[in-house]
Amino acid sequence: MPQDYSAEFYYENNTLLFAFVYKGQEEYRFYMSPNDETKCIRYIGPDGNTQDFEAPVSSAGLGQGVGNLCEAGYMEPYWLGKK
């Protein structure tokens, strides 16, 4: 599924902070934990609804399809074909 989407990644001090995943009008925004870039602290879905998490949540906690897209944020080398 992630191979069907495009993604943009935003870093600060070599730490992933934000991943924007999209396909046409369908957009997903993932704000990653600065302490663990494998976990999301905020998610904005294609309907514009925002979910803020009191504790960082793993991609598995977001549901199957969305979790795959969240994982794309910290698996950028795979998206770029470097692994």
mmCIF file of the N, C-alpha and C atoms, coordinates in Angstrom:
data_MODEL
# 
_entry.id   MODEL 
# 
loop_
_atom_site.group_PDB 
_atom_site.id 
_atom_site.type_symbol 
_atom_site.label_atom_id 
_atom_site.label_alt_id 
_atom_site.label_comp_id 
_atom_site.label_asym_id 
_atom_site.label_entity_id 
_atom_site.label_seq_id 
_atom_site.pdbx_PDB_ins_code 
_atom_site.Cartn_x 
_atom_site.Cartn_y 
_atom_site.Cartn_z 
_atom_site.occupancy 
_atom_site.B_iso_or_equiv 
_atom_site.pdbx_formal_charge 
_atom_site.auth_seq_id 
_atom_site.auth_comp_id 
_atom_site.auth_asym_id 
_atom_site.auth_atom_id 
_atom_site.pdbx_PDB_model_num 
ATOM 1   N N  . MET A 1 1  ? 0.799   -1.207 0.000  1.00 0.00 ? 1  MET A N  1 
ATOM 2   C CA . MET A 1 1  ? 0.000   0.000  0.000  1.00 0.00 ? 1  MET A CA 1 
ATOM 3   C C  . MET A 1 1  ? 0.846   1.277  0.000  1.00 0.00 ? 1  MET A C  1 
ATOM 4   N N  . PRO A 1 2  ? 1.887   1.432  0.825  1.00 0.00 ? 2  PRO A N  1 
ATOM 5   C CA . PRO A 1 2  ? 2.645   2.686  0.795  1.00 0.00 ? 2  PRO A CA 1 
ATOM 6   C C  . PRO A 1 2  ? 3.250   3.009  -0.568 1.00 0.00 ? 2  PRO A C  1 
ATOM 7   N N  . GLN A 1 3  ? 3.574   2.015  -1.367 1.00 0.00 ? 3  GLN A N  1 
ATOM 8   C CA . GLN A 1 3  ? 4.167   2.291  -2.667 1.00 0.00 ? 3  GLN A CA 1 
ATOM 9   C C  . GLN A 1 3  ? 3.214   3.026  -3.596 1.00 0.00 ? 3  GLN A C  1 
ATOM 10  N N  . ASP A 1 4  ? 1.914   3.055  -3.289 1.00 0.00 ? 4  ASP A N  1 
ATOM 11  C CA . ASP A 1 4  ? 0.934   3.764  -4.102 1.00 0.00 ? 4  ASP A CA 1 
ATOM 12  C C  . ASP A 1 4  ? 0.858   5.251  -3.750 1.00 0.00 ? 4  ASP A C  1 
ATOM 13  N N  . TYR A 1 5  ? 1.552   5.674  -2.721 1.00 0.00 ? 5  TYR A N  1 
ATOM 14  C CA . TYR A 1 5  ? 1.473   7.042  -2.214 1.00 0.00 ? 5  TYR A CA 1 
ATOM 15  C C  . TYR A 1 5  ? 2.797   7.762  -2.397 1.00 0.00 ? 5  TYR A C  1 
ATOM 16  N N  . SER A 1 6  ? 2.736   9.078  -2.299 1.00 0.00 ? 6  SER A N  1 
ATOM 17  C CA . SER A 1 6  ? 3.935   9.906  -2.242 1.00 0.00 ? 6  SER A CA 1 
ATOM 18  C C  . SER A 1 6  ? 4.057   10.410 -0.811 1.00 0.00 ? 6  SER A C  1 
ATOM 19  N N  . ALA A 1 7  ? 5.257   10.812 -0.444 1.00 0.00 ? 7  ALA A N  1 
ATOM 20  C CA . ALA A 1 7  ? 5.461   11.269 0.926  1.00 0.00 ? 7  ALA A CA 1 
ATOM 21  C C  . ALA A 1 7  ? 6.508   12.361 0.975  1.00 0.00 ? 7  ALA A C  1 
ATOM 22  N N  . GLU A 1 8  ? 6.337   13.232 1.954  1.00 0.00 ? 8  GLU A N  1 
ATOM 23  C CA . GLU A 1 8  ? 7.325   14.262 2.261  1.00 0.00 ? 8  GLU A CA 1 
ATOM 24  C C  . GLU A 1 8  ? 7.679   14.113 3.726  1.00 0.00 ? 8  GLU A C  1 
ATOM 25  N N  . PHE A 1 9  ? 8.954   14.322 4.040  1.00 0.00 ? 9  PHE A N  1 
ATOM 26  C CA . PHE A 1 9  ? 9.442   14.124 5.397  1.00 0.00 ? 9  PHE A CA 1 
ATOM 27  C C  . PHE A 1 9  ? 10.136  15.389 5.876  1.00 0.00 ? 9  PHE A C  1 
ATOM 28  N N  . TYR A 1 10 ? 9.887   15.767 7.115  1.00 0.00 ? 10 TYR A N  1 
ATOM 29  C CA . TYR A 1 10 ? 10.463  16.982 7.677  1.00 0.00 ? 10 TYR A CA 1 
ATOM 30  C C  . TYR A 1 10 ? 11.263  16.628 8.925  1.00 0.00 ? 10 TYR A C  1 
ATOM 31  N N  . TYR A 1 11 ? 12.513  17.095 8.928  1.00 0.00 ? 11 TYR A N  1 
ATOM 32  C CA . TYR A 1 11 ? 13.442  16.776 10.007 1.00 0.00 ? 11 TYR A CA 1 
ATOM 33  C C  . TYR A 1 11 ? 13.911  18.040 10.711 1.00 0.00 ? 11 TYR A C  1 
ATOM 34  N N  . GLU A 1 12 ? 14.296  17.886 11.953 1.00 0.00 ? 12 GLU A N  1 
ATOM 35  C CA . GLU A 1 12 ? 14.974  18.930 12.698 1.00 0.00 ? 12 GLU A CA 1 
ATOM 36  C C  . GLU A 1 12 ? 16.074  18.246 13.492 1.00 0.00 ? 12 GLU A C  1 
ATOM 37  N N  . ASN A 1 13 ? 17.292  18.701 13.321 1.00 0.00 ? 13 ASN A N  1 
ATOM 38  C CA . ASN A 1 13 ? 18.450  18.091 13.988 1.00 0.00 ? 13 ASN A CA 1 
ATOM 39  C C  . ASN A 1 13 ? 18.506  16.591 13.747 1.00 0.00 ? 13 ASN A C  1 
ATOM 40  N N  . ASN A 1 14 ? 18.272  16.179 12.502 1.00 0.00 ? 14 ASN A N  1 
ATOM 41  C CA . ASN A 1 14 ? 18.318  14.768 12.092 1.00 0.00 ? 14 ASN A CA 1 
ATOM 42  C C  . ASN A 1 14 ? 17.271  13.888 12.761 1.00 0.00 ? 14 ASN A C  1 
ATOM 43  N N  . THR A 1 15 ? 16.226  14.490 13.292 1.00 0.00 ? 15 THR A N  1 
ATOM 44  C CA . THR A 1 15 ? 15.132  13.734 13.899 1.00 0.00 ? 15 THR A CA 1 
ATOM 45  C C  . THR A 1 15 ? 13.865  13.983 13.087 1.00 0.00 ? 15 THR A C  1 
ATOM 46  N N  . LEU A 1 16 ? 13.198  12.914 12.682 1.00 0.00 ? 16 LEU A N  1 
ATOM 47  C CA . LEU A 1 16 ? 11.960  13.042 11.927 1.00 0.00 ? 16 LEU A CA 1 
ATOM 48  C C  . LEU A 1 16 ? 10.869  13.609 12.827 1.00 0.00 ? 16 LEU A C  1 
ATOM 49  N N  . LEU A 1 17 ? 10.266  14.713 12.408 1.00 0.00 ? 17 LEU A N  1 
ATOM 50  C CA . LEU A 1 17 ? 9.194   15.329 13.184 1.00 0.00 ? 17 LEU A CA 1 
ATOM 51  C C  . LEU A 1 17 ? 7.831   15.195 12.521 1.00 0.00 ? 17 LEU A C  1 
ATOM 52  N N  . PHE A 1 18 ? 7.812   15.109 11.192 1.00 0.00 ? 18 PHE A N  1 
ATOM 53  C CA . PHE A 1 18 ? 6.541   15.193 10.481 1.00 0.00 ? 18 PHE A CA 1 
ATOM 54  C C  . PHE A 1 18 ? 6.630   14.413 9.180  1.00 0.00 ? 18 PHE A C  1 
ATOM 55  N N  . ALA A 1 19 ? 5.577   13.663 8.876  1.00 0.00 ? 19 ALA A N  1 
ATOM 56  C CA . ALA A 1 19 ? 5.468   12.972 7.592  1.00 0.00 ? 19 ALA A CA 1 
ATOM 57  C C  . ALA A 1 19 ? 4.123   13.321 6.974  1.00 0.00 ? 19 ALA A C  1 
ATOM 58  N N  . PHE A 1 20 ? 4.153   13.711 5.720  1.00 0.00 ? 20 PHE A N  1 
ATOM 59  C CA . PHE A 1 20 ? 2.956   14.053 4.963  1.00 0.00 ? 20 PHE A CA 1 
ATOM 60  C C  . PHE A 1 20 ? 2.850   13.015 3.856  1.00 0.00 ? 20 PHE A C  1 
ATOM 61  N N  . VAL A 1 21 ? 1.787   12.210 3.884  1.00 0.00 ? 21 VAL A N  1 
ATOM 62  C CA . VAL A 1 21 ? 1.607   11.114 2.930  1.00 0.00 ? 21 VAL A CA 1 
ATOM 63  C C  . VAL A 1 21 ? 0.349   11.414 2.119  1.00 0.00 ? 21 VAL A C  1 
ATOM 64  N N  . TYR A 1 22 ? 0.450   11.291 0.805  1.00 0.00 ? 22 TYR A N  1 
ATOM 65  C CA . TYR A 1 22 ? -0.694  11.673 -0.020 1.00 0.00 ? 22 TYR A CA 1 
ATOM 66  C C  . TYR A 1 22 ? -0.764  10.874 -1.318 1.00 0.00 ? 22 TYR A C  1 
ATOM 67  N N  . LYS A 1 23 ? -1.981  10.841 -1.851 1.00 0.00 ? 23 LYS A N  1 
ATOM 68  C CA . LYS A 1 23 ? -2.282  10.270 -3.166 1.00 0.00 ? 23 LYS A CA 1 
ATOM 69  C C  . LYS A 1 23 ? -3.476  11.055 -3.683 1.00 0.00 ? 23 LYS A C  1 
ATOM 70  N N  . GLY A 1 24 ? -3.243  11.926 -4.648 1.00 0.00 ? 24 GLY A N  1 
ATOM 71  C CA . GLY A 1 24 ? -4.322  12.778 -5.149 1.00 0.00 ? 24 GLY A CA 1 
ATOM 72  C C  . GLY A 1 24 ? -4.852  13.678 -4.042 1.00 0.00 ? 24 GLY A C  1 
ATOM 73  N N  . GLN A 1 25 ? -6.166  13.652 -3.824 1.00 0.00 ? 25 GLN A N  1 
ATOM 74  C CA . GLN A 1 25 ? -6.798  14.464 -2.785 1.00 0.00 ? 25 GLN A CA 1 
ATOM 75  C C  . GLN A 1 25 ? -6.719  13.824 -1.396 1.00 0.00 ? 25 GLN A C  1 
ATOM 76  N N  . GLU A 1 26 ? -6.300  12.588 -1.338 1.00 0.00 ? 26 GLU A N  1 
ATOM 77  C CA . GLU A 1 26 ? -6.218  11.855 -0.076 1.00 0.00 ? 26 GLU A CA 1 
ATOM 78  C C  . GLU A 1 26 ? -4.916  12.228 0.636  1.00 0.00 ? 26 GLU A C  1 
ATOM 79  N N  . GLU A 1 27 ? -5.031  12.802 1.848  1.00 0.00 ? 27 GLU A N  1 
ATOM 80  C CA . GLU A 1 27 ? -3.859  13.268 2.582  1.00 0.00 ? 27 GLU A CA 1 
ATOM 81  C C  . GLU A 1 27 ? -3.868  12.751 4.012  1.00 0.00 ? 27 GLU A C  1 
ATOM 82  N N  . TYR A 1 28 ? -2.688  12.403 4.488  1.00 0.00 ? 28 TYR A N  1 
ATOM 83  C CA . TYR A 1 28 ? -2.498  11.975 5.872  1.00 0.00 ? 28 TYR A CA 1 
ATOM 84  C C  . TYR A 1 28 ? -1.305  12.737 6.429  1.00 0.00 ? 28 TYR A C  1 
ATOM 85  N N  . ARG A 1 29 ? -1.443  13.214 7.650  1.00 0.00 ? 29 ARG A N  1 
ATOM 86  C CA . ARG A 1 29 ? -0.348  13.944 8.288  1.00 0.00 ? 29 ARG A CA 1 
ATOM 87  C C  . ARG A 1 29 ? -0.018  13.264 9.616  1.00 0.00 ? 29 ARG A C  1 
ATOM 88  N N  . PHE A 1 30 ? 1.254   12.989 9.790  1.00 0.00 ? 30 PHE A N  1 
ATOM 89  C CA . PHE A 1 30 ? 1.726   12.311 10.986 1.00 0.00 ? 30 PHE A CA 1 
ATOM 90  C C  . PHE A 1 30 ? 2.784   13.172 11.663 1.00 0.00 ? 30 PHE A C  1 
ATOM 91  N N  . TYR A 1 31 ? 2.545   13.507 12.909 1.00 0.00 ? 31 TYR A N  1 
ATOM 92  C CA . TYR A 1 31 ? 3.524   14.227 13.709 1.00 0.00 ? 31 TYR A CA 1 
ATOM 93  C C  . TYR A 1 31 ? 4.177   13.194 14.612 1.00 0.00 ? 31 TYR A C  1 
ATOM 94  N N  . MET A 1 32 ? 5.477   13.023 14.429 1.00 0.00 ? 32 MET A N  1 
ATOM 95  C CA . MET A 1 32 ? 6.180   11.964 15.121 1.00 0.00 ? 32 MET A CA 1 
ATOM 96  C C  . MET A 1 32 ? 6.724   12.463 16.457 1.00 0.00 ? 32 MET A C  1 
ATOM 97  N N  . SER A 1 33 ? 6.906   11.550 17.384 1.00 0.00 ? 33 SER A N  1 
ATOM 98  C CA . SER A 1 33 ? 7.458   11.887 18.696 1.00 0.00 ? 33 SER A CA 1 
ATOM 99  C C  . SER A 1 33 ? 8.930   12.258 18.538 1.00 0.00 ? 33 SER A C  1 
ATOM 100 N N  . PRO A 1 34 ? 9.347   13.402 19.082 1.00 0.00 ? 34 PRO A N  1 
ATOM 101 C CA . PRO A 1 34 ? 10.770  13.757 18.980 1.00 0.00 ? 34 PRO A CA 1 
ATOM 102 C C  . PRO A 1 34 ? 11.658  12.817 19.802 1.00 0.00 ? 34 PRO A C  1 
ATOM 103 N N  . ASN A 1 35 ? 11.050  12.070 20.718 1.00 0.00 ? 35 ASN A N  1 
ATOM 104 C CA . ASN A 1 35 ? 11.813  11.130 21.543 1.00 0.00 ? 35 ASN A CA 1 
ATOM 105 C C  . ASN A 1 35 ? 11.872  9.733  20.929 1.00 0.00 ? 35 ASN A C  1 
ATOM 106 N N  . ASP A 1 36 ? 10.957  9.437  20.015 1.00 0.00 ? 36 ASP A N  1 
ATOM 107 C CA . ASP A 1 36 ? 10.916  8.121  19.377 1.00 0.00 ? 36 ASP A CA 1 
ATOM 108 C C  . ASP A 1 36 ? 10.209  8.280  18.035 1.00 0.00 ? 36 ASP A C  1 
ATOM 109 N N  . GLU A 1 37 ? 10.970  8.451  16.969 1.00 0.00 ? 37 GLU A N  1 
ATOM 110 C CA . GLU A 1 37 ? 10.382  8.748  15.668 1.00 0.00 ? 37 GLU A CA 1 
ATOM 111 C C  . GLU A 1 37 ? 9.654   7.571  15.045 1.00 0.00 ? 37 GLU A C  1 
ATOM 112 N N  . THR A 1 38 ? 9.512   6.475  15.775 1.00 0.00 ? 38 THR A N  1 
ATOM 113 C CA . THR A 1 38 ? 8.687   5.364  15.303 1.00 0.00 ? 38 THR A CA 1 
ATOM 114 C C  . THR A 1 38 ? 7.262   5.476  15.827 1.00 0.00 ? 38 THR A C  1 
ATOM 115 N N  . LYS A 1 39 ? 6.974   6.528  16.601 1.00 0.00 ? 39 LYS A N  1 
ATOM 116 C CA . LYS A 1 39 ? 5.640   6.679  17.193 1.00 0.00 ? 39 LYS A CA 1 
ATOM 117 C C  . LYS A 1 39 ? 5.045   8.037  16.855 1.00 0.00 ? 39 LYS A C  1 
ATOM 118 N N  . CYS A 1 40 ? 3.721   8.058  16.713 1.00 0.00 ? 40 CYS A N  1 
ATOM 119 C CA . CYS A 1 40 ? 2.996   9.277  16.371 1.00 0.00 ? 40 CYS A CA 1 
ATOM 120 C C  . CYS A 1 40 ? 2.466   9.952  17.630 1.00 0.00 ? 40 CYS A C  1 
ATOM 121 N N  . ILE A 1 41 ? 2.493   11.288 17.630 1.00 0.00 ? 41 ILE A N  1 
ATOM 122 C CA . ILE A 1 41 ? 1.884   12.037 18.722 1.00 0.00 ? 41 ILE A CA 1 
ATOM 123 C C  . ILE A 1 41 ? 0.631   12.778 18.250 1.00 0.00 ? 41 ILE A C  1 
ATOM 124 N N  . ARG A 1 42 ? 0.498   12.946 16.923 1.00 0.00 ? 42 ARG A N  1 
ATOM 125 C CA . ARG A 1 42 ? -0.692  13.578 16.347 1.00 0.00 ? 42 ARG A CA 1 
ATOM 126 C C  . ARG A 1 42 ? -0.908  13.002 14.957 1.00 0.00 ? 42 ARG A C  1 
ATOM 127 N N  . TYR A 1 43 ? -2.164  12.808 14.629 1.00 0.00 ? 43 TYR A N  1 
ATOM 128 C CA . TYR A 1 43 ? -2.530  12.278 13.324 1.00 0.00 ? 43 TYR A CA 1 
ATOM 129 C C  . TYR A 1 43 ? -3.690  13.102 12.783 1.00 0.00 ? 43 TYR A C  1 
ATOM 130 N N  . ILE A 1 44 ? -3.587  13.528 11.527 1.00 0.00 ? 44 ILE A N  1 
ATOM 131 C CA . ILE A 1 44 ? -4.681  14.213 10.846 1.00 0.00 ? 44 ILE A CA 1 
ATOM 132 C C  . ILE A 1 44 ? -5.026  13.380 9.624  1.00 0.00 ? 44 ILE A C  1 
ATOM 133 N N  . GLY A 1 45 ? -6.252  12.884 9.586  1.00 0.00 ? 45 GLY A N  1 
ATOM 134 C CA . GLY A 1 45 ? -6.699  12.005 8.518  1.00 0.00 ? 45 GLY A CA 1 
ATOM 135 C C  . GLY A 1 45 ? -7.217  12.756 7.315  1.00 0.00 ? 45 GLY A C  1 
ATOM 136 N N  . PRO A 1 46 ? -7.612  12.025 6.272  1.00 0.00 ? 46 PRO A N  1 
ATOM 137 C CA . PRO A 1 46 ? -8.077  12.649 5.039  1.00 0.00 ? 46 PRO A CA 1 
ATOM 138 C C  . PRO A 1 46 ? -9.370  13.438 5.208  1.00 0.00 ? 46 PRO A C  1 
ATOM 139 N N  . ASP A 1 47 ? -10.113 13.168 6.275  1.00 0.00 ? 47 ASP A N  1 
ATOM 140 C CA . ASP A 1 47 ? -11.347 13.914 6.538  1.00 0.00 ? 47 ASP A CA 1 
ATOM 141 C C  . ASP A 1 47 ? -11.088 15.197 7.326  1.00 0.00 ? 47 ASP A C  1 
ATOM 142 N N  . GLY A 1 48 ? -9.809  15.444 7.685  1.00 0.00 ? 48 GLY A N  1 
ATOM 143 C CA . GLY A 1 48 ? -9.446  16.652 8.427  1.00 0.00 ? 48 GLY A CA 1 
ATOM 144 C C  . GLY A 1 48 ? -9.535  16.512 9.930  1.00 0.00 ? 48 GLY A C  1 
ATOM 145 N N  . ASN A 1 49 ? -10.052 15.390 10.412 1.00 0.00 ? 49 ASN A N  1 
ATOM 146 C CA . ASN A 1 49 ? -10.132 15.182 11.857 1.00 0.00 ? 49 ASN A CA 1 
ATOM 147 C C  . ASN A 1 49 ? -8.742  14.954 12.434 1.00 0.00 ? 49 ASN A C  1 
ATOM 148 N N  . THR A 1 50 ? -8.516  15.569 13.579 1.00 0.00 ? 50 THR A N  1 
ATOM 149 C CA . THR A 1 50 ? -7.221  15.486 14.250 1.00 0.00 ? 50 THR A CA 1 
ATOM 150 C C  . THR A 1 50 ? -7.329  14.615 15.481 1.00 0.00 ? 50 THR A C  1 
ATOM 151 N N  . GLN A 1 51 ? -6.335  13.749 15.653 1.00 0.00 ? 51 GLN A N  1 
ATOM 152 C CA . GLN A 1 51 ? -6.232  12.933 16.860 1.00 0.00 ? 51 GLN A CA 1 
ATOM 153 C C  . GLN A 1 51 ? -4.913  13.285 17.536 1.00 0.00 ? 51 GLN A C  1 
ATOM 154 N N  . ASP A 1 52 ? -4.983  13.803 18.751 1.00 0.00 ? 52 ASP A N  1 
ATOM 155 C CA . ASP A 1 52 ? -3.798  14.035 19.562 1.00 0.00 ? 52 ASP A CA 1 
ATOM 156 C C  . ASP A 1 52 ? -3.719  12.918 20.582 1.00 0.00 ? 52 ASP A C  1 
ATOM 157 N N  . PHE A 1 53 ? -2.530  12.385 20.783 1.00 0.00 ? 53 PHE A N  1 
ATOM 158 C CA . PHE A 1 53 ? -2.348  11.269 21.701 1.00 0.00 ? 53 PHE A CA 1 
ATOM 159 C C  . PHE A 1 53 ? -1.622  11.745 22.951 1.00 0.00 ? 53 PHE A C  1 
ATOM 160 N N  . GLU A 1 54 ? -2.161  11.401 24.125 1.00 0.00 ? 54 GLU A N  1 
ATOM 161 C CA . GLU A 1 54 ? -1.518  11.781 25.384 1.00 0.00 ? 54 GLU A CA 1 
ATOM 162 C C  . GLU A 1 54 ? -0.146  11.144 25.508 1.00 0.00 ? 54 GLU A C  1 
ATOM 163 N N  . ALA A 1 55 ? -0.031  9.922  25.033 1.00 0.00 ? 55 ALA A N  1 
ATOM 164 C CA . ALA A 1 55 ? 1.251   9.218  24.996 1.00 0.00 ? 55 ALA A CA 1 
ATOM 165 C C  . ALA A 1 55 ? 1.494   8.817  23.547 1.00 0.00 ? 55 ALA A C  1 
ATOM 166 N N  . PRO A 1 56 ? 2.742   8.856  23.085 1.00 0.00 ? 56 PRO A N  1 
ATOM 167 C CA . PRO A 1 56 ? 3.024   8.453  21.704 1.00 0.00 ? 56 PRO A CA 1 
ATOM 168 C C  . PRO A 1 56 ? 2.485   7.059  21.408 1.00 0.00 ? 56 PRO A C  1 
ATOM 169 N N  . VAL A 1 57 ? 1.921   6.904  20.224 1.00 0.00 ? 57 VAL A N  1 
ATOM 170 C CA . VAL A 1 57 ? 1.295   5.634  19.841 1.00 0.00 ? 57 VAL A CA 1 
ATOM 171 C C  . VAL A 1 57 ? 2.056   5.013  18.672 1.00 0.00 ? 57 VAL A C  1 
ATOM 172 N N  . SER A 1 58 ? 2.218   3.706  18.724 1.00 0.00 ? 58 SER A N  1 
ATOM 173 C CA . SER A 1 58 ? 2.881   3.015  17.623 1.00 0.00 ? 58 SER A CA 1 
ATOM 174 C C  . SER A 1 58 ? 1.935   2.959  16.436 1.00 0.00 ? 58 SER A C  1 
ATOM 175 N N  . SER A 1 59 ? 2.489   2.662  15.282 1.00 0.00 ? 59 SER A N  1 
ATOM 176 C CA . SER A 1 59 ? 1.662   2.609  14.079 1.00 0.00 ? 59 SER A CA 1 
ATOM 177 C C  . SER A 1 59 ? 0.561   1.563  14.210 1.00 0.00 ? 59 SER A C  1 
ATOM 178 N N  . ALA A 1 60 ? 0.823   0.480  14.939 1.00 0.00 ? 60 ALA A N  1 
ATOM 179 C CA . ALA A 1 60 ? -0.195  -0.558 15.131 1.00 0.00 ? 60 ALA A CA 1 
ATOM 180 C C  . ALA A 1 60 ? -1.421  -0.005 15.840 1.00 0.00 ? 60 ALA A C  1 
ATOM 181 N N  . GLY A 1 61 ? -1.235  1.005  16.677 1.00 0.00 ? 61 GLY A N  1 
ATOM 182 C CA . GLY A 1 61 ? -2.340  1.611  17.403 1.00 0.00 ? 61 GLY A CA 1 
ATOM 183 C C  . GLY A 1 61 ? -3.227  2.492  16.552 1.00 0.00 ? 61 GLY A C  1 
ATOM 184 N N  . LEU A 1 62 ? -2.819  2.760  15.322 1.00 0.00 ? 62 LEU A N  1 
ATOM 185 C CA . LEU A 1 62 ? -3.601  3.619  14.428 1.00 0.00 ? 62 LEU A CA 1 
ATOM 186 C C  . LEU A 1 62 ? -4.516  2.843  13.505 1.00 0.00 ? 62 LEU A C  1 
ATOM 187 N N  . GLY A 1 63 ? -4.416  1.535  13.493 1.00 0.00 ? 63 GLY A N  1 
ATOM 188 C CA . GLY A 1 63 ? -5.225  0.723  12.582 1.00 0.00 ? 63 GLY A CA 1 
ATOM 189 C C  . GLY A 1 63 ? -4.399  0.275  11.397 1.00 0.00 ? 63 GLY A C  1 
ATOM 190 N N  . GLN A 1 64 ? -4.837  -0.764 10.741 1.00 0.00 ? 64 GLN A N  1 
ATOM 191 C CA . GLN A 1 64 ? -4.031  -1.430 9.722  1.00 0.00 ? 64 GLN A CA 1 
ATOM 192 C C  . GLN A 1 64 ? -3.597  -0.517 8.578  1.00 0.00 ? 64 GLN A C  1 
ATOM 193 N N  . GLY A 1 65 ? -4.517  0.060  7.840  1.00 0.00 ? 65 GLY A N  1 
ATOM 194 C CA . GLY A 1 65 ? -4.141  0.873  6.680  1.00 0.00 ? 65 GLY A CA 1 
ATOM 195 C C  . GLY A 1 65 ? -3.397  2.132  7.061  1.00 0.00 ? 65 GLY A C  1 
ATOM 196 N N  . VAL A 1 66 ? -3.896  2.847  8.067  1.00 0.00 ? 66 VAL A N  1 
ATOM 197 C CA . VAL A 1 66 ? -3.263  4.076  8.512  1.00 0.00 ? 66 VAL A CA 1 
ATOM 198 C C  . VAL A 1 66 ? -1.911  3.771  9.134  1.00 0.00 ? 66 VAL A C  1 
ATOM 199 N N  . GLY A 1 67 ? -1.832  2.669  9.858  1.00 0.00 ? 67 GLY A N  1 
ATOM 200 C CA . GLY A 1 67 ? -0.567  2.278  10.470 1.00 0.00 ? 67 GLY A CA 1 
ATOM 201 C C  . GLY A 1 67 ? 0.518   2.065  9.430  1.00 0.00 ? 67 GLY A C  1 
ATOM 202 N N  . ASN A 1 68 ? 0.160   1.485  8.311  1.00 0.00 ? 68 ASN A N  1 
ATOM 203 C CA . ASN A 1 68 ? 1.143   1.288  7.239  1.00 0.00 ? 68 ASN A CA 1 
ATOM 204 C C  . ASN A 1 68 ? 1.677   2.622  6.738  1.00 0.00 ? 68 ASN A C  1 
ATOM 205 N N  . LEU A 1 69 ? 0.813   3.626  6.641  1.00 0.00 ? 69 LEU A N  1 
ATOM 206 C CA . LEU A 1 69 ? 1.256   4.926  6.171  1.00 0.00 ? 69 LEU A CA 1 
ATOM 207 C C  . LEU A 1 69 ? 2.104   5.626  7.226  1.00 0.00 ? 69 LEU A C  1 
ATOM 208 N N  . CYS A 1 70 ? 1.742   5.470  8.492  1.00 0.00 ? 70 CYS A N  1 
ATOM 209 C CA . CYS A 1 70 ? 2.532   6.068  9.568  1.00 0.00 ? 70 CYS A CA 1 
ATOM 210 C C  . CYS A 1 70 ? 3.929   5.460  9.574  1.00 0.00 ? 70 CYS A C  1 
ATOM 211 N N  . GLU A 1 71 ? 4.010   4.159  9.378  1.00 0.00 ? 71 GLU A N  1 
ATOM 212 C CA . GLU A 1 71 ? 5.314   3.498  9.337  1.00 0.00 ? 71 GLU A CA 1 
ATOM 213 C C  . GLU A 1 71 ? 6.171   4.078  8.230  1.00 0.00 ? 71 GLU A C  1 
ATOM 214 N N  . ALA A 1 72 ? 5.555   4.575  7.180  1.00 0.00 ? 72 ALA A N  1 
ATOM 215 C CA . ALA A 1 72 ? 6.325   5.153  6.086  1.00 0.00 ? 72 ALA A CA 1 
ATOM 216 C C  . ALA A 1 72 ? 7.188   6.300  6.582  1.00 0.00 ? 72 ALA A C  1 
ATOM 217 N N  . GLY A 1 73 ? 6.708   7.018  7.579  1.00 0.00 ? 73 GLY A N  1 
ATOM 218 C CA . GLY A 1 73 ? 7.459   8.143  8.117  1.00 0.00 ? 73 GLY A CA 1 
ATOM 219 C C  . GLY A 1 73 ? 8.832   7.747  8.617  1.00 0.00 ? 73 GLY A C  1 
ATOM 220 N N  . TYR A 1 74 ? 8.925   6.663  9.352  1.00 0.00 ? 74 TYR A N  1 
ATOM 221 C CA . TYR A 1 74 ? 10.230  6.286  9.875  1.00 0.00 ? 74 TYR A CA 1 
ATOM 222 C C  . TYR A 1 74 ? 10.904  5.215  9.029  1.00 0.00 ? 74 TYR A C  1 
ATOM 223 N N  . MET A 1 75 ? 10.309  4.887  7.882  1.00 0.00 ? 75 MET A N  1 
ATOM 224 C CA . MET A 1 75 ? 10.931  3.932  6.965  1.00 0.00 ? 75 MET A CA 1 
ATOM 225 C C  . MET A 1 75 ? 11.269  4.619  5.649  1.00 0.00 ? 75 MET A C  1 
ATOM 226 N N  . GLU A 1 76 ? 11.604  5.875  5.713  1.00 0.00 ? 76 GLU A N  1 
ATOM 227 C CA . GLU A 1 76 ? 11.907  6.650  4.511  1.00 0.00 ? 76 GLU A CA 1 
ATOM 228 C C  . GLU A 1 76 ? 12.932  5.974  3.603  1.00 0.00 ? 76 GLU A C  1 
ATOM 229 N N  . PRO A 1 77 ? 13.995  5.363  4.118  1.00 0.00 ? 77 PRO A N  1 
ATOM 230 C CA . PRO A 1 77 ? 14.950  4.716  3.190  1.00 0.00 ? 77 PRO A CA 1 
ATOM 231 C C  . PRO A 1 77 ? 14.298  3.670  2.294  1.00 0.00 ? 77 PRO A C  1 
ATOM 232 N N  . TYR A 1 78 ? 13.287  2.967  2.792  1.00 0.00 ? 78 TYR A N  1 
ATOM 233 C CA . TYR A 1 78 ? 12.597  1.967  1.978  1.00 0.00 ? 78 TYR A CA 1 
ATOM 234 C C  . TYR A 1 78 ? 11.791  2.653  0.877  1.00 0.00 ? 78 TYR A C  1 
ATOM 235 N N  . TRP A 1 79 ? 11.163  3.794  1.207  1.00 0.00 ? 79 TRP A N  1 
ATOM 236 C CA . TRP A 1 79 ? 10.392  4.530  0.203  1.00 0.00 ? 79 TRP A CA 1 
ATOM 237 C C  . TRP A 1 79 ? 11.308  4.994  -0.911 1.00 0.00 ? 79 TRP A C  1 
ATOM 238 N N  . LEU A 1 80 ? 12.533  5.374  -0.562 1.00 0.00 ? 80 LEU A N  1 
ATOM 239 C CA . LEU A 1 80 ? 13.458  5.915  -1.540 1.00 0.00 ? 80 LEU A CA 1 
ATOM 240 C C  . LEU A 1 80 ? 14.256  4.829  -2.256 1.00 0.00 ? 80 LEU A C  1 
ATOM 241 N N  . GLY A 1 81 ? 13.983  3.563  -1.916 1.00 0.00 ? 81 GLY A N  1 
ATOM 242 C CA . GLY A 1 81 ? 14.647  2.459  -2.578 1.00 0.00 ? 81 GLY A CA 1 
ATOM 243 C C  . GLY A 1 81 ? 16.075  2.257  -2.138 1.00 0.00 ? 81 GLY A C  1 
ATOM 244 N N  . LYS A 1 82 ? 16.430  2.760  -0.952 1.00 0.00 ? 82 LYS A N  1 
ATOM 245 C CA . LYS A 1 82 ? 17.797  2.638  -0.459 1.00 0.00 ? 82 LYS A CA 1 
ATOM 246 C C  . LYS A 1 82 ? 18.017  1.376  0.368  1.00 0.00 ? 82 LYS A C  1 
ATOM 247 N N  . LYS A 1 83 ? 16.951  0.611  0.614  1.00 0.00 ? 83 LYS A N  1 
ATOM 248 C CA . LYS A 1 83 ? 17.089  -0.635 1.386  1.00 0.00 ? 83 LYS A CA 1 
ATOM 249 C C  . LYS A 1 83 ? 16.309  -1.715 0.708  1.00 0.00 ? 83 LYS A C  1 
# 
